[in-house]
Amino acid sequence: MNNNEILKQQKVIYNSLITYQLNNSIKAIEDLQEQTAIMHFSTELDNIKLEYHYLLSYFKNGTNDPQREIIFSSFIQRLFVIADKIISEYRTRNDVNLYYSHKRNKIKNGRTLSILLNEYKKEVSKLNLFDLNDYTSTIEIYKTTEILEFDIFNYIWTIFPAYTDDIYIINEIFENNTYPTYFKELIISAVMMSLFEYYDERLFLILVKLYNNDNPNISLKSLISVVLIAILHKERILISNQFKNIFDLISDNAQFSNDIKNIIYQFIRSWNTERITKKMEDEILPNLIKISPNFIKKFRHDSTLTEISDFESNPEWKNTFENDDLTKKIEEFNKLQSDGGDVFAGTFSHLKSFPFFSKISNWFLPFHQNHSLIRNTLQEDEIKLFSIMLDSKFLCDSDKFSFLASLGLVPESQRKVMLMQLEEQNNAINELKTTELQVENKITRQSIISNYLQNLYRFFKFYPQKKEFRDPFKDLLNLDIIKLIVHTELIDDTLILIGEYCLQNNLYTEAIYYLNSIRETYKNTQPTLYQKIGFCYQSLSRYSEAIEEYEKFDLLENKDLWTLKHLAVCYKGLKHTDEALKCYLKIKEFNPENINILLNIGHCYLDLCEYDNALKYYYKVHYLDETASKALRPLAWCLFLMKDFTTSESFYTKIISSNPNATDYLNYGHLKLGQQEIKKAIEFYQLSIDENGTIEKFIESFKNDFDVLYKVGISKYDIQILLDILVSK
């Protein structure tokens, strides 16, 4: 089997298991055994088949078994493990991916986790015998410990299937005061990365239990890992018989509510790091143009189908936050955003190509000032000057190492200038640091959460071989997982805040998921929820679904102006001009002389070829807005379609005399063609070509108007002859 085939088979097995199809799962695993020639799990598989046969017999005979669901769940978990072991063994032999390459190296060198840790203990104990400020006596020890840390990380990362002794040893690491705290934090990342590859309930339990560790760095990094593993392996966790009780146990921790809330919010904030600007530039504004029919593009220079200001969230939604408790939570949420925003991701993404980052473990390494990179980069007197900057809580560990690595490339003369500047500012920085310490004597739990998630974000987004890893930042927080890890009384508030955050930050797909979850959770849903979900669908150009949500709102509330405007835009997007017209006529009742609404009504009539009605509205706009001349282009075009060439020309003359664009020249050329003034038509078509910049753009626009030209009496032969003349010029 090649890699794609085994992944396909794995998917078949997983899908059967998460849908509780045990017979299909067993058959698929048996097929996997035969195809991989890995048969030494056959006995265990036969035992499950036999036990399942007994369960089926008892059920068939009507035997009451209160443990049936628990037993059934255990079958699923055992089958998952068998499938994973077969796949892991086969891929370890054959796969060239980084994970399996490291795993083969681990098997080849034969050093166990116990041996590696004993060597590491010896090196760490040596550091206590030397003056840590003595570069020459400690630098080699640090390098040796770092190599061992790398080897230990790789061992635990590739540990599946883990032996019982290994599980015991990993637990012992966190109970032993010999190991540095930063090393224990690194081990948490190694366990997490191992679980990303293959789920192992015993390893997962290590992380769950570590949340109650007294050290906040260990506690919170474990909890973050638990959340991310829960996202990636939600099906595996939800079928477990014991995790509900375990999560209930850790949720008794006094810090749990705030911790889990901060993790969820910081995780969701990470979605915005690269998405908001891209969404605006690539999706939202282009979609506004897409929903305009071709005829409106004829005069879009001045008028619009709908104002950009109309395509905004409903201002009345602010009433959601009139509740004092919710207002406080939103204010707290906004504060978390300003404190935890990942503003340096783009800057430091370009500084991840240093040799330091070639080792996967270094992406997860907590920053500590005794690392050999610091001692190789900075002189003894420089470390003191840089220490305050490097202690900053505003840079994550990964970015601090990036900054240090980049300093090694700075010429000595520039380094001296930097040092002089730092020396001048050193007293001010010290004073600031002292002030911060008076206000807050320890790094906040929120800062730890932000720092670690930023480290993880950089790995999964910037690591050169990132495609070999499952990216947890691409996945939604599943509602079932939220219910599992969040207190029941916090679920509603959590969903509301997540949904509102996604909506306000243009994360429309995510907002739909969470807003729908709120609707399913609450019995008395606020009507505005339908508006918000409709707005999300509309923003994604899913107009039919948007209309359905807006109409649900209308069933609960009286027709309102905002909903009618957005319904009109959606109908336009679906080319249902007659329905859009009905909406605009109702909107006109709210404000009979609104120029943009009158224009849109005119556009609808024009699209429906009801030229007399269209003309009536365009003339009214021209009367109300004669100085701004918003109606000039639609009036000229409508009159042209009605073959009133003389009146049409009176308007086009004004347009051409005042800042015309390529479309204006094209339209005037059409008019002259309709008047059989061929030379004049060619002259204005040439001006349109010059304005477009290329003949190709002009021809594309010209071809869009073929049907219109036919309607006003111009033959297809004349059109083609004219095009040939223009192309040959």
Solvent accessible surface area in square Angstrom, and as a share of the most:
residue,aa,sasa,rsa
1,M,57,0.26
2,N,86,0.44
3,N,58,0.30
4,N,117,0.60
5,E,86,0.38
6,I,1,0.01
7,L,69,0.34
8,K,143,0.60
9,Q,26,0.12
10,Q,28,0.13
11,K,132,0.56
12,V,71,0.41
13,I,0,0.00
14,Y,58,0.22
15,N,68,0.35
16,S,11,0.07
17,L,0,0.00
18,I,56,0.29
19,T,75,0.44
20,Y,121,0.46
21,Q,81,0.36
22,L,2,0.01
23,N,99,0.51
24,N,81,0.41
25,S,0,0.00
26,I,10,0.05
27,K,116,0.49
28,A,8,0.06
29,I,0,0.00
30,E,45,0.20
31,D,43,0.22
32,L,0,0.00
33,Q,7,0.03
34,E,123,0.55
35,Q,92,0.41
36,T,5,0.03
37,A,80,0.62
38,I,2,0.01
39,M,96,0.43
40,H,119,0.53
41,F,26,0.11
42,S,31,0.20
43,T,99,0.58
44,E,67,0.30
45,L,2,0.01
46,D,76,0.40
47,N,69,0.35
48,I,0,0.00
49,K,79,0.33
50,L,93,0.46
51,E,68,0.31
52,Y,23,0.09
53,H,107,0.48
54,Y,107,0.41
55,L,16,0.08
56,L,77,0.38
57,S,36,0.23
58,Y,113,0.43
59,F,125,0.52
60,K,176,0.75
61,N,117,0.60
62,G,64,0.61
63,T,63,0.37
64,N,136,0.70
65,D,35,0.18
66,P,113,0.71
67,Q,91,0.40
68,R,62,0.23
69,E,147,0.66
70,I,81,0.41
71,I,63,0.32
72,F,44,0.18
73,S,13,0.08
74,S,34,0.22
75,F,2,0.01
76,I,1,0.00
77,Q,41,0.18
78,R,76,0.28
79,L,0,0.00
80,F,2,0.01
81,V,52,0.30
82,I,0,0.00
83,A,0,0.00
84,D,0,0.00
85,K,53,0.22
86,I,0,0.00
87,I,0,0.00
88,S,1,0.01
89,E,47,0.21
90,Y,30,0.11
91,R,26,0.10
92,T,12,0.07
93,R,137,0.50
94,N,85,0.44
95,D,11,0.06
96,V,129,0.74
97,N,37,0.19
98,L,31,0.15
99,Y,6,0.02
100,Y,5,0.02
101,S,34,0.22
102,H,37,0.17
103,K,14,0.06
104,R,79,0.29
105,N,85,0.43
106,K,33,0.14
107,I,110,0.56
108,K,178,0.75
109,N,88,0.45
110,G,52,0.50
111,R,72,0.26
112,T,64,0.37
113,L,0,0.00
114,S,48,0.31
115,I,80,0.40
116,L,7,0.03
117,L,6,0.03
118,N,76,0.39
119,E,61,0.27
120,Y,0,0.00
121,K,62,0.26
122,K,131,0.55
123,E,25,0.11
124,V,16,0.09
125,S,54,0.35
126,K,84,0.35
127,L,27,0.13
128,N,125,0.64
129,L,142,0.71
130,F,84,0.35
131,D,91,0.47
132,L,76,0.38
133,N,103,0.53
134,D,58,0.30
135,Y,51,0.19
136,T,118,0.69
137,S,33,0.21
138,T,0,0.00
139,I,27,0.14
140,E,105,0.47
141,I,18,0.09
142,Y,10,0.04
143,K,73,0.31
144,T,54,0.31
145,T,3,0.02
146,E,27,0.12
147,I,93,0.47
148,L,10,0.05
149,E,5,0.02
150,F,39,0.16
151,D,37,0.19
152,I,0,0.00
153,F,0,0.00
154,N,14,0.07
155,Y,22,0.08
156,I,0,0.00
157,W,0,0.00
158,T,0,0.00
159,I,7,0.04
160,F,6,0.02
161,P,58,0.37
162,A,9,0.07
163,Y,160,0.61
164,T,101,0.59
165,D,104,0.54
166,D,10,0.05
167,I,20,0.10
168,Y,151,0.57
169,I,30,0.15
170,I,0,0.00
171,N,55,0.28
172,E,49,0.22
173,I,0,0.00
174,F,18,0.07
175,E,135,0.61
176,N,30,0.16
177,N,145,0.74
178,T,61,0.35
179,Y,8,0.03
180,P,36,0.23
181,T,59,0.34
182,Y,40,0.15
183,F,0,0.00
184,K,17,0.07
185,E,12,0.05
186,L,2,0.01
187,I,0,0.00
188,I,0,0.00
189,S,0,0.00
190,A,0,0.00
191,V,0,0.00
192,M,0,0.00
193,M,0,0.00
194,S,0,0.00
195,L,0,0.00
196,F,7,0.03
197,E,46,0.21
198,Y,7,0.03
199,Y,12,0.05
200,D,13,0.06
201,E,47,0.21
202,R,93,0.34
203,L,1,0.00
204,F,0,0.00
205,L,28,0.14
206,I,5,0.03
207,L,0,0.00
208,V,0,0.00
209,K,133,0.56
210,L,18,0.09
211,Y,1,0.00
212,N,77,0.39
213,N,44,0.23
214,D,145,0.75
215,N,44,0.23
216,P,46,0.29
217,N,46,0.24
218,I,6,0.03
219,S,3,0.02
220,L,0,0.00
221,K,8,0.03
222,S,0,0.00
223,L,1,0.01
224,I,0,0.00
225,S,0,0.00
226,V,1,0.00
227,V,1,0.00
228,L,1,0.00
229,I,0,0.00
230,A,0,0.00
231,I,1,0.01
232,L,7,0.03
233,H,16,0.07
234,K,53,0.22
235,E,64,0.29
236,R,18,0.07
237,I,2,0.01
238,L,73,0.36
239,I,18,0.09
240,S,17,0.11
241,N,67,0.34
242,Q,70,0.31
243,F,1,0.00
244,K,113,0.48
245,N,104,0.53
246,I,24,0.12
247,F,4,0.02
248,D,66,0.34
249,L,116,0.58
250,I,2,0.01
251,S,13,0.08
252,D,113,0.58
253,N,42,0.21
254,A,106,0.82
255,Q,79,0.35
256,F,1,0.00
257,S,37,0.24
258,N,84,0.43
259,D,1,0.01
260,I,3,0.01
261,K,38,0.16
262,N,17,0.09
263,I,0,0.00
264,I,1,0.00
265,Y,3,0.01
266,Q,9,0.04
267,F,1,0.00
268,I,2,0.01
269,R,15,0.06
270,S,12,0.08
271,W,13,0.05
272,N,21,0.11
273,T,49,0.29
274,E,103,0.46
275,R,70,0.26
276,I,54,0.27
277,T,89,0.52
278,K,124,0.53
279,K,14,0.06
280,M,72,0.32
281,E,117,0.52
282,D,78,0.41
283,E,69,0.31
284,I,18,0.09
285,L,83,0.41
286,P,41,0.26
287,N,27,0.14
288,L,24,0.12
289,I,98,0.50
290,K,143,0.61
291,I,9,0.04
292,S,17,0.11
293,P,18,0.11
294,N,82,0.42
295,F,31,0.13
296,I,3,0.01
297,K,65,0.28
298,K,15,0.07
299,F,2,0.01
300,R,133,0.49
301,H,86,0.38
302,D,54,0.28
303,S,2,0.01
304,T,58,0.33
305,L,8,0.04
306,T,15,0.09
307,E,62,0.28
308,I,103,0.52
309,S,68,0.44
310,D,25,0.13
311,F,30,0.12
312,E,91,0.41
313,S,55,0.35
314,N,6,0.03
315,P,92,0.58
316,E,101,0.45
317,W,16,0.06
318,K,142,0.60
319,N,78,0.40
320,T,40,0.23
321,F,46,0.19
322,E,123,0.55
323,N,89,0.45
324,D,104,0.54
325,D,91,0.47
326,L,22,0.11
327,T,41,0.24
328,K,132,0.56
329,K,59,0.25
330,I,21,0.11
331,E,106,0.48
332,E,68,0.31
333,F,8,0.04
334,N,75,0.38
335,K,126,0.53
336,L,10,0.05
337,Q,63,0.28
338,S,89,0.57
339,D,75,0.39
340,G,1,0.01
341,G,31,0.30
342,D,29,0.15
343,V,113,0.65
344,F,72,0.30
345,A,2,0.01
346,G,47,0.45
347,T,85,0.49
348,F,16,0.07
349,S,29,0.19
350,H,148,0.66
351,L,49,0.25
352,K,12,0.05
353,S,104,0.67
354,F,31,0.13
355,P,112,0.71
356,F,22,0.09
357,F,4,0.02
358,S,85,0.55
359,K,71,0.30
360,I,3,0.02
361,S,4,0.03
362,N,20,0.10
363,W,2,0.01
364,F,3,0.01
365,L,5,0.03
366,P,9,0.06
367,F,28,0.12
368,H,28,0.12
369,Q,54,0.24
370,N,51,0.26
371,H,10,0.04
372,S,9,0.06
373,L,31,0.15
374,I,1,0.00
375,R,21,0.07
376,N,94,0.48
377,T,17,0.10
378,L,2,0.01
379,Q,113,0.50
380,E,93,0.42
381,D,95,0.49
382,E,11,0.05
383,I,27,0.14
384,K,149,0.63
385,L,34,0.17
386,F,6,0.03
387,S,25,0.16
388,I,24,0.12
389,M,64,0.29
390,L,2,0.01
391,D,66,0.34
392,S,31,0.20
393,K,82,0.35
394,F,128,0.53
395,L,21,0.11
396,C,1,0.01
397,D,15,0.08
398,S,1,0.01
399,D,1,0.00
400,K,15,0.07
401,F,0,0.00
402,S,0,0.00
403,F,41,0.17
404,L,0,0.00
405,A,12,0.09
406,S,24,0.15
407,L,5,0.02
408,G,50,0.48
409,L,134,0.67
410,V,34,0.20
411,P,72,0.45
412,E,121,0.54
413,S,75,0.48
414,Q,100,0.45
415,R,38,0.14
416,K,115,0.49
417,V,81,0.47
418,M,57,0.26
419,L,28,0.14
420,M,120,0.54
421,Q,93,0.41
422,L,18,0.09
423,E,112,0.50
424,E,137,0.62
425,Q,97,0.43
426,N,35,0.18
427,N,120,0.61
428,A,63,0.49
429,I,45,0.23
430,N,65,0.33
431,E,123,0.55
432,L,106,0.53
433,K,68,0.29
434,T,71,0.41
435,T,67,0.39
436,E,73,0.33
437,L,90,0.45
438,Q,134,0.60
439,V,127,0.73
440,E,57,0.25
441,N,129,0.66
442,K,153,0.65
443,I,102,0.52
444,T,44,0.26
445,R,55,0.20
446,Q,35,0.15
447,S,21,0.14
448,I,9,0.05
449,I,1,0.01
450,S,12,0.08
451,N,27,0.14
452,Y,2,0.01
453,L,5,0.02
454,Q,17,0.08
455,N,2,0.01
456,L,0,0.00
457,Y,6,0.02
458,R,1,0.00
459,F,0,0.00
460,F,7,0.03
461,K,35,0.15
462,F,53,0.22
463,Y,10,0.04
464,P,109,0.69
465,Q,74,0.33
466,K,83,0.35
467,K,192,0.81
468,E,58,0.26
469,F,17,0.07
470,R,116,0.42
471,D,19,0.10
472,P,0,0.00
473,F,8,0.03
474,K,157,0.67
475,D,44,0.23
476,L,59,0.29
477,L,0,0.00
478,N,33,0.17
479,L,23,0.11
480,D,71,0.37
481,I,0,0.00
482,I,0,0.00
483,K,92,0.39
484,L,23,0.12
485,I,3,0.02
486,V,8,0.05
487,H,50,0.22
488,T,112,0.65
489,E,127,0.57
490,L,47,0.24
491,I,14,0.07
492,D,46,0.24
493,D,36,0.19
494,T,7,0.04
495,L,1,0.01
496,I,29,0.15
497,L,3,0.01
498,I,0,0.00
499,G,0,0.00
500,E,12,0.05
501,Y,6,0.02
502,C,0,0.00
503,L,10,0.05
504,Q,105,0.46
505,N,21,0.11
506,N,28,0.14
507,L,0,0.00
508,Y,11,0.04
509,T,71,0.41
510,E,14,0.06
511,A,0,0.00
512,I,14,0.07
513,Y,64,0.24
514,Y,0,0.00
515,L,1,0.01
516,N,34,0.18
517,S,5,0.03
518,I,10,0.05
519,R,52,0.19
520,E,136,0.61
521,T,51,0.29
522,Y,70,0.27
523,K,199,0.84
524,N,137,0.70
525,T,27,0.16
526,Q,130,0.58
527,P,30,0.19
528,T,40,0.23
529,L,15,0.07
530,Y,35,0.13
531,Q,1,0.00
532,K,7,0.03
533,I,0,0.00
534,G,0,0.00
535,F,11,0.05
536,C,0,0.00
537,Y,23,0.09
538,Q,3,0.01
539,S,7,0.05
540,L,39,0.19
541,S,41,0.27
542,R,98,0.36
543,Y,22,0.08
544,S,69,0.45
545,E,61,0.27
546,A,0,0.00
547,I,15,0.08
548,E,92,0.41
549,E,9,0.04
550,Y,0,0.00
551,E,78,0.35
552,K,67,0.28
553,F,12,0.05
554,D,24,0.13
555,L,155,0.77
556,L,102,0.51
557,E,77,0.34
558,N,137,0.70
559,K,98,0.41
560,D,30,0.16
561,L,61,0.30
562,W,28,0.10
563,T,0,0.00
564,L,4,0.02
565,K,39,0.17
566,H,2,0.01
567,L,6,0.03
568,A,0,0.00
569,V,4,0.03
570,C,0,0.00
571,Y,25,0.10
572,K,3,0.01
573,G,17,0.16
574,L,54,0.27
575,K,123,0.52
576,H,85,0.38
577,T,9,0.05
578,D,75,0.39
579,E,56,0.25
580,A,0,0.00
581,L,18,0.09
582,K,109,0.46
583,C,11,0.06
584,Y,5,0.02
585,L,58,0.29
586,K,84,0.36
587,I,2,0.01
588,K,50,0.21
589,E,136,0.61
590,F,104,0.43
591,N,71,0.36
592,P,73,0.46
593,E,106,0.48
594,N,48,0.25
595,I,42,0.21
596,N,20,0.10
597,I,7,0.03
598,L,1,0.00
599,L,0,0.00
600,N,2,0.01
601,I,0,0.00
602,G,0,0.00
603,H,0,0.00
604,C,0,0.00
605,Y,27,0.10
606,L,7,0.04
607,D,54,0.28
608,L,63,0.32
609,C,70,0.42
610,E,73,0.33
611,Y,46,0.18
612,D,103,0.54
613,N,51,0.26
614,A,0,0.00
615,L,26,0.13
616,K,124,0.52
617,Y,26,0.10
618,Y,0,0.00
619,Y,86,0.33
620,K,75,0.32
621,V,0,0.00
622,H,30,0.13
623,Y,174,0.66
624,L,61,0.30
625,D,18,0.09
626,E,112,0.50
627,T,139,0.81
628,A,60,0.46
629,S,25,0.16
630,K,58,0.25
631,A,0,0.00
632,L,18,0.09
633,R,18,0.06
634,P,0,0.00
635,L,0,0.00
636,A,0,0.00
637,W,3,0.01
638,C,0,0.00
639,L,4,0.02
640,F,1,0.00
641,L,24,0.12
642,M,64,0.29
643,K,112,0.48
644,D,54,0.28
645,F,37,0.15
646,T,111,0.64
647,T,44,0.26
648,S,0,0.00
649,E,42,0.19
650,S,56,0.36
651,F,17,0.07
652,Y,2,0.01
653,T,74,0.43
654,K,107,0.46
655,I,4,0.02
656,I,35,0.18
657,S,93,0.60
658,S,74,0.48
659,N,117,0.60
660,P,27,0.17
661,N,36,0.18
662,A,17,0.13
663,T,37,0.22
664,D,0,0.00
665,Y,32,0.12
666,L,4,0.02
667,N,3,0.02
668,Y,16,0.06
669,G,0,0.00
670,H,0,0.00
671,L,0,0.00
672,K,13,0.05
673,L,4,0.02
674,G,14,0.14
675,Q,47,0.21
676,Q,122,0.54
677,E,69,0.31
678,I,71,0.36
679,K,179,0.76
680,K,92,0.39
681,A,0,0.00
682,I,30,0.15
683,E,84,0.38
684,F,22,0.09
685,Y,0,0.00
686,Q,52,0.23
687,L,68,0.34
688,S,1,0.00
689,I,17,0.09
690,D,92,0.48
691,E,99,0.44
692,N,37,0.19
693,G,58,0.56
694,T,59,0.34
695,I,48,0.25
696,E,117,0.53
697,K,116,0.49
698,F,0,0.00
699,I,36,0.18
700,E,117,0.52
701,S,41,0.26
702,F,0,0.00
703,K,111,0.47
704,N,82,0.42
705,D,6,0.03
706,F,47,0.20
707,D,97,0.50
708,V,31,0.18
709,L,0,0.00
710,Y,93,0.35
711,K,122,0.52
712,V,11,0.06
713,G,61,0.59
714,I,9,0.05
715,S,47,0.30
716,K,118,0.50
717,Y,150,0.57
718,D,67,0.35
719,I,3,0.02
720,Q,93,0.41
721,I,103,0.52
722,L,4,0.02
723,L,8,0.04
724,D,81,0.42
725,I,69,0.35
726,L,4,0.02
727,V,85,0.49
728,S,91,0.59
729,K,142,0.60
